[in-house]
Amino acid sequence: NAGVTQTPKFRILKIGQSMTLQCTQDMNHNYMYWYRQDPGMGLKLIYYSVGAGITDKGEVPNGYNVSRSTTEDFPLRLELAAPSQTSVYFCASSSRGETQPQHFGDGTRLSIL
Amino acid sequence: QKEVEQNSGPLSVPEGAIASLNCTYSDRGSQSFFWYRQYSGKSPELIMSIYSNGDKEDGRFTAQLNKASQYVSLLIRDSQPSDSATYLCAVNRRSGYSTLTFGKGTMLLVSP
């Protein structure tokens, strides 16, 4: 099983450039999430989605946008890259319900120079 | 007060010893608790989940939950060098939908 797949694995951007981080899952999960993880820090929730067409802000949404047109895909868009967005980005998915664990992709390492 | 707190460590234990990792949380309404293991440069992977007060055992791992004290712990028996990783505590947030709040993690180092 592929699980949660993220692309690309690594990317270097220049300040002001834009890009989309791709995330797709094949587990038919309703819920999907985007996190960022800075060195020595825990995971910070950027955006999440509870189903196609429904998204909501997490703890640190500024500078990012998301869309959820299908159950499988949940892309994260950076419009004007800033050095503060240098981080490791993880996508996760879960079934509906508070007891359901989240399953993570391998992450995207993004550097803004 | 931080929502989910963990000692950052590192926690150093010799091979074969019991490692005890602790986590406290601030939201009394939290219902679900998860422990994730994260190797350096890798993504978090689920180790244990616990929802009721008491102990839950899975192989060498035991999760303990005390909702009255707002405390959850993870015990690793017969620690192995391969257990060396950062352990993240995650607690659900009752915000209408199921989102998790993660602690910063505790680094565990198991020496041969």
Interface residues (C-beta under 8 A of the other chain):
Chain A: Y31 Y33 Y35 G40 M41 G42 L43 L45 Y48 V50 D56 G58 F90 S94 R96 G97 E98 T99 Q100 P101 Q102 H103 F104 G105 D106 G107
Chain B: V4 S8 Q31 S32 F34 K42 S43 P44 E45 L46 S49 Y51 L88 A90 N92 R94 Y97 S98 T99 L100 T101 F102 G103 K104 G105
